[in-house]
Amino acid sequence: MNKKKIVAGLLSLTLVFGGAILPNVVVDNAVISSSAEVLTFGDYEYTMLEDGTIGIIKYYGSETEVEVPSQIKCYDGTEINVTAICANAFSDSDSIEIITLPEKLKYIMVIPLTHHK
């Protein structure tokens, strides 16, 4: 009985003091406005993020190998970096086996591959 109390006490101390040495981490968050316009580029739906970059909202293609574009050419001809993939962007695409992400991608929000193996 005493051994159990000692082990429980040591585990408690480990949990309490173990967390104290963890570094503080600041996570930069991409923000999508609730009134954001949804636009289309090829098989992708996207929106403009508050930082002026693009977030992929949905992929509608049927390819097995998908390469997420690093930039999207907007209606005015400007090319804007894709920096985020939003929640469930690939969740309805059962055929995807490989996804290649752009180098400038900063955010993968929630779980973009919810139904994949």
N, C-alpha and C positions, 0 to 999 in steps of 0.2 A: 504494500500500500504506500509506503514511504517513497519507494522508487518512482511510482506513478506521479506523485506530487512533485518530486524533484524534476522529473522529465518534463512535466507540464509547465513548471516554473521556468525551466531553461528555454523551452520552446517559446513561451510568452516573451521572455527577455530578448530572445533572438528576433522575434517579429517586431517588437517595439524598437530596439536599437538598430536592427538591420535596415529598417526603412529610413532611419536618420542619415545614413551615409549615401543614399541615392541622390544623384544630381538633380537639380531643378531643370526641367525641360520645358521650353516654351515652344508650342506648336503654332506655326503660322497657318491660319485658316483661310481658305478661299470662301468668298461670300457670293451667293447668288440671290439677287433681289427677288422677292415674291412676285413682282410685276415684270420680271425679265421676259423679253421677247424670245420665243423659240424659233430658230432659223434652221434651214436645211442645207447640207453640203454633201452631195453624193448619197451614200447610205447612212449618213450621220445626221442627227438632230443636235444642235448646239445652242449655247447662249453666251452672251457677253458677261464676263464676271466684273465685279466692281473695280478690279485692278486693271481693266482694259484688255485682258487676255480672254481666251475662249475655254469654256468647259463643255466637254462632250456629254450630252444627256442620254442619247440612245443610238444604238447601232441596229440597222434593219437589214443588213446584208446576209448572205448565206454562205460566205466563204469559210473554208476551214482554217486558212491562215489570214489573219487580219493585221494590217499595219496601220495603226492610228496615225493620222497625219500630224506632222510637227507644226504645220501652219494651215490656216484655212483662208482662202481668198474670199473676201466679203463682197457684197454687191457693188461697192464703190471701187473695187479693184485692189484695196489694201490687203496685205497678207498679215494675219495676226497669229501669234503663237498660241498653240494649244497647251495649256498648263494644268488642266484638271479633267478627270473622268468622274462623272457624277454617279450617284447611287443607282445601282442596277442597270448601268448603261449596256451591258451585254447579256442581261439575264434572260432575254427571250431568244437568244441565238444559240440553239442547241448544236449547230454544226461546227462551232469554233473549237479548234484544237490548239492553235498557237496565236498569241497576241503579241505583236511587237509594239513597244511603247516609245514615244518620242523622247529624245534626250532632255528637252526642256520641261518635261512633265514634273510638276511640283506636288500635285495632290491627287490622291485616289480616295474619293469620299465614300464612306460606308463600305459596302461589299459589291463591286461591280460584276462579280462572277457567281451570282447566287445559285444558279442551277447546273453548274458544270461539275464534271467528275473530278 
